[in-house]
Amino acid sequence: MKVKVNKDACIGCGACAQICDEVFELNDDGLSEVKVEEENKEKDEFVSVKEELQDEVRDAAESCPTGAIEIEEN
């Protein structure tokens, strides 16, 4: 599974970070983003999710009020 946050749709409510803080965080602009190593950070790219976190990521996506979290199943 891979995931990304659509920055144009995110309103910064923080629900995703509360549900799965291992994957999501709020950035300096107050919007959600997927946590990745800085050297691997590509703007608006899908990021791989560890298998043990996939259910939490799905829950976060379902809880997003604007549908900003996009999931790509492998």
N, C-alpha and C positions, 0 to 999 in steps of 0.2 A: 504494500500500500504506500501511496505517496500523498502528500497533503500540501496545500498552500492557502494563503489568505488573500482574498481579493481586496486590496487596499481601497478601491473605489466604493465597495459595499460596506466595509467595516465602519461601525460607529463607536468602537472603543468601549463597549459595555463591560468587557472583561470576563464574560461568562466562560469562554473557552479556557482562559488561563486558570480560572477557579476549578474547572473540571479536570484539566490535564496540564498542570504547570510544568510537567516534564517536556512538553512539546510547544506550548504556546506562552507568549509573554507580551506585555504591552511595551511598545517602543517609546522613544522620547516624544513622539507626536501624540501619544495616547491611543494609538491604534495597535491592534493585535498583529503579531508576526510569529512565524515558526522559528523556534530556536535552532540555530545551526552554527557551526564553527565559522568564525569570521572569514577565514580564507576560502571557505566553500560557499559563501553567501552570494547568490545570484538573484538579482531582483526579479520577483514574480515567478520564480521557478518552483516546481514541485520538489518536495524534500521527502526522502524515505523515512518511514516510521517503523521503529522496532515492533516486532510481532506482539510483544507483551503490552504495548501501549495502544494497539489498534482499536480495541473496544472503547477506550476512553476518548480517542480521537473521534470516533464515530458519534459518541455521546455529545462531545463538544460541538460537532458539526450540526447535529440535530437540535441543539440548544441555541444555536446562533440565531438571533431574531431577524437578521437580514440575509442569512444564507451566504455569508461571506467566506465560509470555509469550504474549499473545494477538495474533494477526495478523488484520487485516481486509483482504482483497484488494480492489482497486478494480474 
